[in-house]
């Protein structure tokens, strides 16, 4: 085996180890975020804050029924938590028959930092966002 092959093998192993470590970190963050969402849904229910039918929206402003029940956590209604404690991104592409039939929105892996990479002031830790929503109670649009 030549030195070039050995170096490539070592580099490949190092990259694989780094990727595995990043995936473990990501999985741990998702698990922590899921616990926050479950606790939030429980707290909202315990406080008697009724969930609502959640609607998705397109960039053009059209809104669509989703069949989901939960609480919006952003005032612009782009993000929500279902009664099941799942995290939903409610921005969807425009759909031709969506106004009549509604749309299906699948749960997303929740981030610990909501809006990461967004403009200044749009990024916020998930726990803080959920606390603000919980503190707003029924006074939330």
C-alpha positions as CSV (number, residue, x, y, z in Angstrom):
1,X,0.0,0.0,0.0
2,X,1.4,3.4,-1.0
3,X,1.5,6.5,1.3
4,X,-1.1,8.2,-0.9
5,X,-3.6,5.3,-0.4
6,X,-2.9,5.3,3.4
7,X,-3.5,9.1,3.6
8,X,-6.8,8.8,1.6
9,X,-8.0,6.0,3.8
10,X,-7.2,8.0,7.0
11,X,-8.9,11.1,5.5
12,X,-12.0,9.1,4.6
13,X,-12.2,7.6,8.1
14,X,-11.8,11.0,9.7
15,X,-14.5,12.5,7.5
16,X,-16.8,9.6,8.3
17,X,-16.2,10.0,12.0
18,X,-16.9,13.7,11.8
19,X,-20.1,13.1,9.9
20,X,-21.2,10.6,12.5
21,X,-20.5,13.0,15.3
22,X,-22.5,15.8,13.6
23,X,-25.4,13.4,13.1
24,X,-25.3,12.4,16.8
25,X,-25.3,16.1,17.7
26,X,-28.2,16.8,15.3
27,X,-30.2,13.9,16.7
28,X,-29.6,15.0,20.3
29,X,-30.8,18.6,19.4
30,X,-33.9,17.2,17.7
31,X,-34.7,15.1,20.7
32,X,-34.3,18.1,23.1
33,X,-36.5,20.2,20.8
34,X,-39.2,17.5,20.7
35,X,-39.3,17.5,24.5
36,X,-39.7,21.3,24.5
37,X,-42.6,20.9,22.0
38,X,-44.3,18.2,24.0
39,X,-44.0,20.2,27.2
40,X,-45.4,23.2,25.4
41,X,-48.5,21.3,24.1
42,X,-49.1,20.0,27.6
43,X,-48.7,23.4,29.2
44,X,-51.1,25.0,26.6
45,X,-53.7,22.3,27.3
46,X,-53.3,22.6,31.1
47,X,-53.8,26.4,30.9
48,X,-57.0,25.9,29.0
49,X,-55.7,27.6,25.8
50,X,-57.7,26.1,23.1
51,X,-56.0,24.8,19.9
52,X,-57.1,26.1,16.5
53,X,-57.5,24.6,13.1
54,X,-54.2,25.3,11.5
55,X,-54.0,26.8,8.0
56,X,-51.0,26.7,5.6
57,X,-50.2,29.6,3.3
58,X,-48.4,30.2,0.1
59,X,-46.0,33.0,-0.8
60,X,-48.9,34.5,-2.8
61,X,-51.0,34.8,0.3
62,X,-53.5,32.0,-0.4
63,X,-54.4,30.0,2.7
64,X,-55.3,26.3,2.8
65,X,-56.9,23.9,5.3
66,X,-54.5,21.4,6.7
67,X,-56.6,19.2,8.9
68,X,-54.2,19.9,11.7
69,X,-55.2,21.2,15.2
70,X,-52.7,23.1,17.3
71,X,-51.2,26.5,18.2
72,X,-49.4,29.0,16.0
73,X,-46.1,29.9,17.6
74,X,-45.2,32.8,15.2
75,X,-47.5,35.8,14.8
76,X,-47.2,35.4,11.0
77,X,-48.6,31.9,11.4
78,X,-45.7,30.3,9.5
79,X,-44.9,27.9,12.4
80,X,-47.1,25.8,14.7
81,X,-47.1,23.1,17.2
82,X,-49.8,20.4,16.8
83,X,-51.7,19.0,19.7
84,X,-49.5,15.9,19.2
85,X,-46.5,18.0,20.0
86,X,-45.2,17.9,16.4
87,X,-43.5,20.9,14.8
88,X,-45.1,22.2,11.6
89,X,-43.8,24.7,9.0
90,X,-47.0,26.1,7.4
91,X,-45.4,27.8,4.4
92,X,-46.3,25.8,1.3
93,X,-46.1,26.2,-2.5
94,X,-49.2,27.4,-4.2
95,X,-51.5,24.5,-5.0
96,X,-54.1,24.6,-7.8
97,X,-56.8,22.5,-6.0
98,X,-55.6,23.4,-2.5
99,X,-58.4,25.9,-1.8
100,X,-61.0,23.2,-2.3
101,X,-59.2,20.1,-1.0
102,X,-56.8,21.5,1.5
103,X,-53.2,20.5,1.7
104,X,-51.2,17.9,3.7
105,X,-48.4,19.3,5.9
106,X,-46.0,16.8,7.3
107,X,-44.3,17.4,10.6
108,X,-40.7,18.7,10.5
109,X,-37.7,18.0,12.6
110,X,-37.8,20.8,15.1
111,X,-34.7,23.1,15.4
112,X,-33.4,24.4,18.7
113,X,-32.7,27.7,16.9
114,X,-35.7,28.8,14.9
115,X,-34.9,30.9,11.9
116,X,-31.2,30.1,11.9
117,X,-29.6,31.9,9.0
118,X,-32.5,34.4,8.7
119,X,-32.2,38.2,8.8
120,X,-31.2,39.8,12.1
121,X,-34.0,39.6,14.7
122,X,-35.7,36.7,13.0
123,X,-33.7,34.0,14.6
124,X,-34.7,32.9,18.1
125,X,-34.1,29.9,20.4
126,X,-37.0,27.5,20.4
127,X,-37.5,27.6,24.1
128,X,-37.7,31.4,24.1
129,X,-40.2,31.4,21.3
130,X,-42.4,28.8,23.0
131,X,-42.2,30.7,26.3
132,X,-43.3,33.9,24.6
133,X,-46.2,32.1,23.0
134,X,-47.2,30.5,26.3
135,X,-47.0,33.8,28.1
136,X,-49.2,35.5,25.4
137,X,-52.0,33.1,26.3
138,X,-55.2,33.8,24.4
139,X,-53.9,37.2,23.4
140,X,-52.2,35.9,20.3
141,X,-53.4,36.6,16.7
